[in-house]
Protein backbone atom coordinates (compact mmCIF):
# COMPACT_ATOMS: atom_id res chain seq x y z
CA UNK A 1 0.00 0.00 0.00
CA UNK A 2 1.62 3.21 -1.19
CA UNK A 3 0.45 6.32 0.66
CA UNK A 4 1.24 9.96 -0.02
CA UNK A 5 0.63 12.76 2.49
CA UNK A 6 0.30 16.22 0.96
CA UNK A 7 0.01 18.75 3.78
CA UNK A 8 0.75 21.77 1.60
CA UNK A 9 3.25 24.10 3.34
CA UNK A 10 2.34 22.92 6.84
CA UNK A 11 4.52 19.83 7.16
CA UNK A 12 5.99 19.49 10.66
CA UNK A 13 6.42 16.95 13.43
CA UNK A 14 3.08 18.24 14.71
CA UNK A 15 1.24 17.26 11.51
CA UNK A 16 3.09 14.02 10.72
CA UNK A 17 3.28 12.27 14.11
CA UNK A 18 -0.16 10.75 13.49
CA UNK A 19 1.14 9.00 10.36
CA UNK A 20 4.59 7.95 11.54
CA UNK A 21 3.45 4.78 13.37
CA UNK A 22 2.24 3.47 9.99
CA UNK A 23 5.89 3.08 9.01
CA UNK A 24 6.03 0.01 11.28
CA UNK A 25 3.39 -1.84 9.21
CA UNK A 26 5.14 -4.07 6.69
CA UNK A 27 2.84 -3.54 3.70
CA UNK A 28 2.87 0.28 3.89
CA UNK A 29 5.14 2.60 1.94
CA UNK A 30 4.31 6.09 3.21
CA UNK A 31 5.90 9.42 2.34
CA UNK A 32 5.18 13.12 2.70
CA UNK A 33 5.50 15.82 0.02
CA UNK A 34 7.18 19.02 1.17
CA UNK A 35 6.98 22.32 -0.67
CA UNK A 36 9.83 24.78 -1.03
CA UNK A 37 8.01 27.31 1.16
CA UNK A 38 7.17 24.92 3.97
CA UNK A 39 6.66 26.93 7.16
CA UNK A 40 8.10 24.60 9.78
CA UNK A 41 11.18 22.69 10.82
CA UNK A 42 11.10 19.14 9.45
CA UNK A 43 14.26 17.84 11.11
CA UNK A 44 12.36 15.45 13.36
CA UNK A 45 9.85 14.28 10.73
CA UNK A 46 10.38 10.53 10.31
CA UNK A 47 8.30 9.97 7.18
CA UNK A 48 10.12 9.55 3.89
CA UNK A 49 10.35 13.03 2.39
CA UNK A 50 9.67 14.06 -1.21
CA UNK A 51 10.83 17.61 -1.82
CA UNK A 52 9.01 19.87 -4.29
CA UNK A 53 10.72 22.92 -5.77
CA UNK A 54 9.60 25.82 -7.92
CA UNK A 55 12.44 25.19 -10.37
CA UNK A 56 11.35 21.59 -10.95
CA UNK A 57 7.74 22.73 -11.19
CA UNK A 58 8.61 25.17 -13.99
CA UNK A 59 10.71 22.59 -15.84
CA UNK A 60 7.93 20.04 -15.62
CA UNK A 61 5.48 22.71 -16.79
CA UNK A 62 7.55 23.03 -19.95
CA UNK A 63 7.53 19.27 -20.32
CA UNK A 64 3.74 19.13 -20.04
CA UNK A 65 3.26 22.14 -22.35
CA UNK A 66 0.71 23.25 -23.55
CA UNK A 67 -1.52 21.45 -21.01
CA UNK A 68 0.16 23.15 -18.05
CA UNK A 69 -0.35 26.60 -19.55
CA UNK A 70 -3.97 25.87 -20.44
CA UNK A 71 -4.68 24.77 -16.86
CA UNK A 72 -3.08 27.94 -15.51
CA UNK A 73 -5.01 30.14 -17.93
CA UNK A 74 -8.34 28.49 -17.06
CA UNK A 75 -7.82 28.72 -13.32
CA UNK A 76 -10.72 30.69 -11.77
CA UNK A 77 -8.48 32.23 -9.08
CA UNK A 78 -4.81 33.02 -8.62
CA UNK A 79 -2.56 30.43 -6.96
CA UNK A 80 -5.10 27.63 -7.13
CA UNK A 81 -2.67 24.72 -7.46
CA UNK A 82 -0.02 23.27 -5.19
CA UNK A 83 2.82 21.98 -7.42
CA UNK A 84 0.38 20.54 -9.97
CA UNK A 85 3.03 19.52 -12.51
CA UNK A 86 5.28 17.94 -9.89
CA UNK A 87 2.49 15.95 -8.27
CA UNK A 88 1.24 14.95 -11.71
CA UNK A 89 4.58 13.23 -12.17
CA UNK A 90 5.34 11.95 -8.68
CA UNK A 91 1.93 10.53 -7.67
CA UNK A 92 2.15 7.77 -10.24
CA UNK A 93 1.54 4.40 -8.56
CA UNK A 94 0.15 5.70 -5.27
CA UNK A 95 -2.83 3.86 -3.79
CA UNK A 96 -3.97 6.59 -1.39
CA UNK A 97 -3.29 10.31 -1.08
CA UNK A 98 -4.37 12.19 2.04
CA UNK A 99 -4.56 15.95 2.43
CA UNK A 100 -6.36 18.64 4.50
CA UNK A 101 -9.79 20.04 3.66
CA UNK A 102 -10.40 23.08 1.43
CA UNK A 103 -6.71 23.55 0.61
CA UNK A 104 -4.87 24.19 -2.64
CA UNK A 105 -3.43 20.70 -2.33
CA UNK A 106 -6.97 19.28 -2.23
CA UNK A 107 -7.82 21.15 -5.44
CA UNK A 108 -4.71 19.82 -7.17
CA UNK A 109 -5.00 16.23 -5.95
CA UNK A 110 -8.71 15.98 -6.75
CA UNK A 111 -7.85 17.08 -10.30
CA UNK A 112 -5.27 14.28 -10.62
CA UNK A 113 -7.28 11.55 -8.95
CA UNK A 114 -9.01 9.95 -11.91
CA UNK A 115 -5.93 10.06 -14.11
CA UNK A 116 -3.65 8.54 -11.45
CA UNK A 117 -6.27 6.11 -10.09
CA UNK A 118 -5.55 6.65 -6.40
CA UNK A 119 -8.08 7.02 -3.59
CA UNK A 120 -8.46 10.47 -2.06
CA UNK A 121 -8.88 10.84 1.70
CA UNK A 122 -9.34 14.20 3.41
CA UNK A 123 -8.45 15.02 7.01
CA UNK A 124 -11.30 17.30 7.99
CA UNK A 125 -11.00 19.92 10.74
CA UNK A 126 -13.73 22.45 9.95
CA UNK A 127 -16.38 22.66 12.69
CA UNK A 128 -18.44 25.62 11.42
CA UNK A 129 -20.98 24.67 8.71
CA UNK A 130 -20.55 26.31 5.31
CA UNK A 131 -17.72 28.52 6.56
CA UNK A 132 -16.17 28.44 3.08
CA UNK A 133 -18.88 30.76 1.73
CA UNK A 134 -17.00 33.68 3.27
CA UNK A 135 -14.11 33.08 0.85
CA UNK A 136 -14.89 32.57 -2.83
CA UNK A 137 -11.70 30.65 -3.58
CA UNK A 138 -12.16 28.22 -0.69
CA UNK A 139 -15.81 27.79 -1.65
CA UNK A 140 -14.83 26.95 -5.21
CA UNK A 141 -12.26 24.38 -4.07
CA UNK A 142 -14.71 22.71 -1.72
CA UNK A 143 -17.41 22.31 -4.37
CA UNK A 144 -14.96 21.30 -7.10
CA UNK A 145 -13.30 18.61 -4.99
CA UNK A 146 -16.11 17.23 -2.85
CA UNK A 147 -17.36 14.65 -5.35
CA UNK A 148 -13.84 13.27 -5.82
CA UNK A 149 -13.23 12.54 -2.13
CA UNK A 150 -13.49 8.86 -1.29
CA UNK A 151 -13.52 9.24 2.47
CA UNK A 152 -13.56 11.97 5.10
CA UNK A 153 -11.65 11.62 8.38
CA UNK A 154 -12.83 14.31 10.82
CA UNK A 155 -10.58 14.85 13.83
CA UNK A 156 -13.49 14.56 16.29
CA UNK A 157 -17.23 13.88 16.50
CA UNK A 158 -18.03 17.60 16.65
CA UNK A 159 -16.56 17.94 13.14
CA UNK A 160 -18.35 14.79 11.91
CA UNK A 161 -21.69 16.33 12.88
CA UNK A 162 -20.86 19.37 10.73
CA UNK A 163 -20.05 17.14 7.73
CA UNK A 164 -23.38 15.34 8.10
CA UNK A 165 -25.16 18.68 8.48
CA UNK A 166 -23.61 19.74 5.17
CA UNK A 167 -24.96 16.62 3.46
CA UNK A 168 -21.99 14.22 3.40
CA UNK A 169 -23.27 10.62 3.70
CA UNK A 170 -22.27 9.05 7.02
CA UNK A 171 -20.83 6.00 5.28
CA UNK A 172 -18.14 8.25 3.77
CA UNK A 173 -17.05 9.49 7.21
CA UNK A 174 -14.91 7.89 9.93
CA UNK A 175 -13.98 9.92 12.99
CA UNK A 176 -10.39 9.36 14.10
CA UNK A 177 -9.00 11.60 16.79
CA UNK A 178 -5.68 13.02 15.74
CA UNK A 179 -2.96 11.81 18.05
CA UNK A 180 0.36 12.72 19.61
CA UNK A 181 3.47 10.81 20.57
CA UNK A 182 2.77 9.96 24.20
CA UNK A 183 6.41 8.95 24.66
CA UNK A 184 7.46 12.48 23.74
CA UNK A 185 4.72 14.27 25.68
CA UNK A 186 4.84 12.91 29.20
CA UNK A 187 5.36 14.10 32.74
CA UNK A 188 8.93 15.13 33.56
CA UNK A 189 10.55 17.08 36.43
CA UNK A 190 10.75 20.84 36.03
CA UNK A 191 13.87 21.84 34.12
CA UNK A 192 15.91 23.92 36.57
CA UNK A 193 17.87 25.58 33.76
CA UNK A 194 14.63 26.79 32.18
CA UNK A 195 13.42 28.11 35.53
CA UNK A 196 16.62 30.15 35.74
CA UNK A 197 16.34 31.29 32.11
CA UNK A 198 12.88 32.72 32.68
CA UNK A 199 13.67 33.97 36.20
CA UNK A 200 11.08 31.75 37.87
CA UNK A 201 11.43 30.89 41.56
CA UNK A 202 10.80 27.33 42.70
CA UNK A 203 7.73 28.31 44.72
CA UNK A 204 6.00 30.32 41.98
CA UNK A 205 2.75 28.83 40.61
CA UNK A 206 3.20 28.69 36.82
CA UNK A 207 0.24 29.04 34.44
CA UNK A 208 1.25 28.09 30.91
CA UNK A 209 -0.17 29.15 27.55
CA UNK A 210 1.15 27.73 24.26
CA UNK A 211 -0.25 28.82 20.91
CA UNK A 212 -0.78 31.65 18.48
CA UNK A 213 -1.00 35.11 20.00
CA UNK A 214 -4.19 36.04 18.15
CA UNK A 215 -7.52 37.51 19.26
CA UNK A 216 -9.67 34.39 18.89
CA UNK A 217 -7.38 32.50 21.28
CA UNK A 218 -8.55 34.96 23.96
CA UNK A 219 -5.01 35.71 25.11
CA UNK A 220 -5.90 39.15 26.51
CA UNK A 221 -7.89 37.27 29.18
CA UNK A 222 -4.55 36.14 30.62
CA UNK A 223 -3.80 39.72 31.65
CA UNK A 224 -7.29 40.26 33.05
CA UNK A 225 -7.07 37.02 35.04
CA UNK A 226 -3.66 38.05 36.40
CA UNK A 227 -5.10 41.33 37.67
CA UNK A 228 -8.05 39.51 39.25
CA UNK A 229 -5.69 37.09 41.02
CA UNK A 230 -3.70 40.00 42.42
CA UNK A 231 -6.81 41.76 43.69
CA UNK A 232 -7.81 38.54 45.45
CA UNK A 233 -4.51 38.38 47.32
CA UNK A 234 -2.55 35.91 45.17
CA UNK A 235 1.01 37.03 44.51
CA UNK A 236 3.23 34.02 43.80
CA UNK A 237 2.13 33.18 40.26
CA UNK A 238 3.39 33.71 36.74
CA UNK A 239 1.89 33.28 33.27
CA UNK A 240 4.42 31.63 30.94
CA UNK A 241 3.42 32.51 27.37
CA UNK A 242 4.84 30.61 24.39
CA UNK A 243 4.11 31.59 20.80
CA UNK A 244 3.97 34.50 18.41
CA UNK A 245 1.25 36.44 16.65
CA UNK A 246 -0.39 39.74 15.80
CA UNK A 247 -1.78 40.38 19.29
CA UNK A 248 1.53 40.25 21.17
CA UNK A 249 1.88 44.04 21.25
CA UNK A 250 -1.71 44.57 22.45
CA UNK A 251 -1.28 41.93 25.15
CA UNK A 252 1.87 43.66 26.35
CA UNK A 253 -0.01 46.99 26.47
CA UNK A 254 -2.77 45.49 28.62
CA UNK A 255 -0.18 43.88 30.91
CA UNK A 256 1.55 47.22 31.32
CA UNK A 257 -1.70 49.12 31.92
CA UNK A 258 -2.77 46.55 34.52
CA UNK A 259 0.67 46.69 36.16
CA UNK A 260 1.11 42.92 36.13
CA UNK A 261 4.40 42.83 34.20
CA UNK A 262 6.27 40.86 36.84
CA UNK A 263 3.66 38.09 36.55
CA UNK A 264 4.40 37.36 32.88
CA UNK A 265 7.23 35.71 30.97
CA UNK A 266 7.37 35.37 27.17
CA UNK A 267 9.40 32.61 25.54
CA UNK A 268 8.69 33.45 21.91
CA UNK A 269 8.15 30.70 19.35
CA UNK A 270 9.93 27.41 20.09
CA UNK A 271 10.53 24.26 18.02
CA UNK A 272 7.95 21.54 18.57
CA UNK A 273 10.38 19.12 20.22
CA UNK A 274 11.17 21.71 22.92
CA UNK A 275 7.62 22.68 23.84
CA UNK A 276 7.06 19.71 26.14
CA UNK A 277 9.68 21.14 28.52
CA UNK A 278 7.53 24.23 28.93
CA UNK A 279 4.41 22.17 29.59
CA UNK A 280 6.40 20.42 32.31
CA UNK A 281 7.39 23.73 33.89
CA UNK A 282 3.71 24.52 34.38
CA UNK A 283 1.38 23.77 37.25
CA UNK A 284 -1.72 24.50 35.13
CA UNK A 285 -2.28 24.99 31.40
CA UNK A 286 -4.85 27.49 30.07
CA UNK A 287 -6.46 28.00 26.65
CA UNK A 288 -9.05 30.83 26.90
CA UNK A 289 -10.36 30.60 23.31
CA UNK A 290 -13.20 32.71 21.87
CA UNK A 291 -15.70 31.77 19.13
CA UNK A 292 -15.74 33.94 16.01
CA UNK A 293 -18.18 33.98 13.11
CA UNK A 294 -15.79 32.15 10.81
CA UNK A 295 -13.44 30.45 13.25
CA UNK A 296 -13.55 28.53 16.50
CA UNK A 297 -11.25 26.03 18.18
CA UNK A 298 -11.24 23.01 15.85
CA UNK A 299 -9.43 20.57 18.11
CA UNK A 300 -7.03 22.16 20.58
CA UNK A 301 -3.89 20.09 20.11
CA UNK A 302 -2.13 22.01 22.88
CA UNK A 303 -4.75 20.70 25.31
CA UNK A 304 -3.89 17.06 24.72
CA UNK A 305 -0.16 17.86 24.75
CA UNK A 306 -0.54 19.45 28.19
CA UNK A 307 -2.81 16.65 29.41
CA UNK A 308 -0.27 14.07 28.21
CA UNK A 309 2.27 15.82 30.44
CA UNK A 310 -0.16 15.33 33.37
CA UNK A 311 -1.03 19.03 33.57
CA UNK A 312 -4.52 20.17 34.59
CA UNK A 313 -6.11 22.23 31.82
CA UNK A 314 -8.53 25.14 32.00
CA UNK A 315 -10.21 26.11 28.76
CA UNK A 316 -13.54 27.36 27.40
CA UNK A 317 -16.78 25.90 26.04
CA UNK A 318 -15.84 26.76 22.45
CA UNK A 319 -15.88 24.62 19.30
CA UNK A 320 -14.51 21.12 19.78
CA UNK A 321 -12.89 21.81 23.16
CA UNK A 322 -15.59 20.22 25.37
CA UNK A 323 -15.32 16.96 23.42
CA UNK A 324 -11.53 16.92 23.59
CA UNK A 325 -11.22 17.77 27.29
CA UNK A 326 -14.14 15.66 28.52
CA UNK A 327 -14.06 15.38 32.30
CA UNK A 328 -10.28 15.72 32.44
CA UNK A 329 -10.22 19.53 32.71
CA UNK A 330 -12.16 22.63 33.72
CA UNK A 331 -14.18 24.64 31.21
CA UNK A 332 -15.36 28.23 31.68
CA UNK A 333 -17.54 30.47 29.49
CA UNK A 334 -15.48 32.25 26.81
CA UNK A 335 -14.51 35.74 27.93
CA UNK A 336 -15.29 35.12 31.60
CA UNK A 337 -11.87 36.10 32.93
CA UNK A 338 -13.17 36.31 36.52
CA UNK A 339 -14.19 32.66 36.32
CA UNK A 340 -10.85 31.83 34.70
CA UNK A 341 -9.01 33.48 37.61
CA UNK A 342 -11.28 31.71 40.09
CA UNK A 343 -10.47 28.29 38.63
CA UNK A 344 -6.73 29.04 38.58
CA UNK A 345 -6.96 30.07 42.24
CA UNK A 346 -8.85 26.87 43.03
CA UNK A 347 -5.88 24.85 41.76
CA UNK A 348 -3.43 27.11 43.60
CA UNK A 349 -5.26 26.36 46.85
CA UNK A 350 -5.66 22.61 46.31
CA UNK A 351 -2.51 20.65 45.55
CA UNK A 352 -4.49 17.41 45.52
CA UNK A 353 -6.57 18.72 42.61
CA UNK A 354 -3.40 19.26 40.57
CA UNK A 355 -2.52 15.61 40.98
CA UNK A 356 -6.06 14.35 40.40
CA UNK A 357 -6.66 16.30 37.19
CA UNK A 358 -3.12 15.59 36.00
CA UNK A 359 -3.72 11.84 36.24
CA UNK A 360 -7.15 12.17 34.67
CA UNK A 361 -5.76 14.11 31.71
CA UNK A 362 -2.92 11.68 31.06
CA UNK A 363 -5.32 8.75 31.16
CA UNK A 364 -7.69 10.44 28.70
CA UNK A 365 -4.85 11.05 26.24
CA UNK A 366 -3.68 7.43 26.49
CA UNK A 367 -7.22 6.21 25.84
CA UNK A 368 -8.21 8.57 23.02
CA UNK A 369 -5.27 10.54 21.58
CA UNK A 370 -2.31 8.16 21.36
CA UNK A 371 -0.94 8.46 17.81
CA UNK A 372 0.20 4.84 17.73
CA UNK A 373 -3.26 3.51 18.60
CA UNK A 374 -5.09 5.89 16.29
CA UNK A 375 -2.76 5.11 13.38
CA UNK A 376 -4.10 1.55 13.49
CA UNK A 377 -7.57 2.97 12.91
CA UNK A 378 -6.19 4.95 9.96
CA UNK A 379 -4.80 1.72 8.53
CA UNK A 380 -8.22 0.08 8.88
CA UNK A 381 -9.85 2.95 6.98
CA UNK A 382 -7.22 2.77 4.23
CA UNK A 383 -7.90 -0.95 3.79
CA UNK A 384 -11.63 -0.39 3.71
CA UNK A 385 -11.36 2.39 1.13
CA UNK A 386 -9.15 0.14 -1.02
CA UNK A 387 -11.67 -2.70 -0.49
CA UNK A 388 -8.94 -4.98 0.84
N, C-alpha and C positions, 0 to 999 in steps of 0.2 A: 504494500500500500504506500503510494508516494503522495506526500502531503506538502503543500506549499502554504506558508503563512505570509500574507501581504498586509502589513500593518501600517502602510503608508510611511510617513516620516516620524512615526511614534514608536519605533522599535527600541525596547529597553529590557532590562532584567525584569522590571515591573510587568511588562506586557507579555513576556515570553515564558515566565516561570510556570504558567499553567500548562504549557505544551511540552516543557522539557522532560517530564517523566515519561512521555511517549517514546523517547529515545531508547528506553530500556526494553521495549516490546520488539521482538525479533523481526516481525514482518512489516515494520514501519520504517520508511525513509522520509524523514521530516526536515524541512529547511525553511529559513525565513529570508525574505527579500528585503534588502535595505537600500533606501534611496540615498543619493549623494547629500541631500540636505536633512538627513535624519537628525532629530533634535537632541538625542540622548546618548550617553555613554553606553557602548555595547560590549565593553571589555569582558563583563561577566556573563554575557549571553552564551549559553551552551549549544544552542541549535546551530546546525550547519548554516553558514551565511552565504547568501548570493548577493553580491554588490551590484547595484545599478548606478550608472553614471550618465550624465548629460551628453558627454562625448559619444559614448556607445549608442545612446538613444538617437542622436543625430545621424550617425553612420548607418544605423539600421533603418532609419527613416529614408535615407537615400536608396538603400537596398530594396525597400518595399515601395519605392516610388512607382506610380503616382498615387497608389492607394493611401499612403500615409498623409499625403498633402490633401487629398480629397476628404479624408476623415477630419483633418484639422479645419479645413474650410467649412465643413458642414456642422461643426460643433456649435451648439446653441449658446454656449457661454465660454468665456475665456478659462483656460487652465482646467479643462474638464478631465483630462486623462492623467493617469499616474504611470509614466514609462510604458505607454501602450506598445511601442515597437519592441522594446526589450522583453516585456512579458509575452508578447506574441511569439517570440522566439523561444524563451526559456521555459514556458509552461507546457511544452510538448511532453506528453507522457505522464503528466500528473493525474492522479485519481481524484484528489480532493484539493480545493483551494478554499481557504478560510480568510475572511477579512471583516473589518468593522462595518456597521451600518452607515448608510447615507454618505459614504466617503468617495473621493475620486477613484480610489482603488476599486471600490465596488462597481462604479460605472465602467471602468476599464475591464475588469475581470468578467462582468456579466456580458460584455460585448464579445469576449473571446470564448465564452463557455461552449457554445454549440460547435464552433470550429475545432476546439481542442478536446472536446468530449470529456471534460472533468465535471465533477459535482461541485456545486457552489454552496458553501455554508457561511452564514453570517452571524457573527457575535453581535448580539443586539443589546444596547445599553439605554435606549431612549425610553423614559418613563412618563413623558407628557404626550398625550395623543395628538397627532397631526401637527406636531411642532414645526415640521419642515415647511409648512405653508408660509412661515414668516421669512423664508429665504428661497427665492425662485430657483436658484441653482440646485440647492439641496432637494427641493420638491421635485425638480425634473429628474434628478438621479434616482430618487426613491421610486418614482412611478416607472421609470425606464427599466430599472433593475429588478423590481419586485417579482415579476413573473418568471425570472430566470433563477431565482433562489430555490434550492432544493430543500434546505432546512434552516430554521432559525434557532439559535441558541441564546436565549435571554439569560442575563447574569443573575436574575432572581425572579420570583413569582410576581412581584409588583410589575416588572417589565413585561412578563408573559401576559398579564391581564390587559395591558395596553395594546399588545399585538392582536389579541383576540378582539378587543374593542374596535380596532381598525380593520377587522375583517379577515385576518390571516387564519386559515383553518388550524384547529388545535393539533391535528395529526402532523403538521409541518413544524411543530414547536416542541423543543425539549429544554426545560430549564436546567441549567448546570451552573451552580455558583462558581464564580471565578475563585481561584485559590492562590495561596501563598506557600512558600517554602517554610514549613513549621520547624525545620532544623535551623534555618537562618533566623527567623523571628521567634525568639524564646526568651524566657526570663534569665537575666544575667545580673551580677552585682553592678552597682553604680561605678562607672569609670572615674576614678579619682583624678586622673589627668584632665578629663573633660570638666569636672567640677571646678578645678583650678582655672581652666581656660575661660570659663564663663563666670568666674568669681562667684561661685555658689557655695555657701557654707553647708556643712553636713546636716545641720538641723533645719534647713529651709525646706518648706513644703513646695515641691515643684509641680506646676501645672503645665503640661506640654501641649503645643499645637503644631501640627505638621501639615503643610498644604499650601495651596496658592493663596497669596495675599490679595484677595479680590472681594468685592462687596457681597456677593451671594454666599460666601463662606461665613459671613457674619463676624468677621474678625474684630470689628470695632467694639463688639460686645465684650471682648477680653479686657479692654481698658475700663469699660463701665463696671464690669464685675470686680476688677481690682479695686476700684474706688469704693464700691459697696462693701468689700471685705475690710478695707481699712476703716470705714465708718463704723463697722460692727466690731472693731477691736482686734482684728487679725493683722499681724505685722510680719510674721516670719513665713512669707510665701513669695514665689516668683513665677511669672509666666515665661516659659522658654519657647520662643517662636521660631520655627524653621520653615523657610520657603521664601519665595519672592513673588512680586506682583504689583499691580498698578495702585493698590491701596496702602502700600507701605508708608508713604509720606503722610497720608491722612491719619493713619493709625498713630504714627509718631506725634502728630499734632495733638490728637486727643489725649495721648499719654502725657504730653507736656502740660496741656491745659488742666488735666486732672491732677497733676503733680504726683504721678505714680511711676516716674522714670526708674526709680531704684528697684521696682518690682517687675521689671521686664529685662529680658536678654534676647538678642536676635542673633541667630547663627548663620543667616543667609541660606542659600540653596546648597544642599549637600548631595553627593552621590548616593544612589539607592542602597548600596551595601554598607553605608555608614549610618543610615538613619536609625537602625535598630538600637544603636548605642544611645541615641537621644531618647527613644522610647524608654529605655531602661534607666535613664536618669530620672524619669518622671515618677511622681506618686499617683497622679491622675492625668488622663488624656481628655481634652475637650475638642469638640467640633460643633460650633454654634451656627450651623448652616441656616440660610434663609431660603424660602421658595421665591422664584421669580416667574414671570409669565411664560418665559421660554426656556427656563432652566431650573432644575432642582436636583438635589443630590441623587445620583443615579445608582450608586452602590456604597461608596464610602470605604475605599480600600484601606485608608489610614486607620479606620476603626478596627478592622480585623488584624492589622499589623500590631496595633497597640494591645488588643485583647490577647493575641498570641504571645506577647511579652508579659502576660499576666498583669496588665494595667487596667484598673477600672476606667470606664469611659463614660463621659457625660456628653450627650448630643441633643438633637432636636427632633421633633416629630415631622420631619420633612422628607418627601420623596420615598426612597427605598430604605431609609435609615431604620425605621422601626422593625422591618423584617430582618435586617442584617444584625442588629443588636439583640433582638429578642429580649429575654429576661436577664441578660448578662451585663446590662448597663443601665444608666439613668437617662431618661429623656425629658426635656423641658420644652415648653412652647417656644417657637422661634421668636427671637427678639426679647424674650423675657430675661433680661440680664440680672434682675434681682433674684429670680429663681435659680439662675445659673450660679450666682454667688452663694446662694443658700445651700445648693447641693455640694459645691466645692467645700464649703465650711463643714458640712455634715461629714464628709470624708476626713477633713482635718481633725475633727473631734473624735472620730471613731476608727482607730487603727484596725480593729477587727473587720470592719467593713471593707477596708482596702484589701485585706487578704481574701475575704469571701468573694468579692466581685472579681478579683484577679483570677482566682481559681475558676470561677464560673465562666469568665471570658475565654480563658485558655481552653477549657473543655468544649465550649461552643465552636471555637475555631477548629479544633481537632475533629469534631463531629461533622462540621458542615463546610469548612473552607480550606481543607488540606489539599494542596495542589496535586499531590500524588494520588490521593483517592479520587479526586474529581477528574483527573486525566483518564482514569479507567472508564468513567462514564462517557467522556469524549470519544474514546476508542469504540465503545458500544454504539454510539450514534453514527460514527463513521462507517462501521460495518453494516448498520441498518440502512444507511443511505445508499451504500454500494450494493445492498441486497446480498450480503455475504453471510 
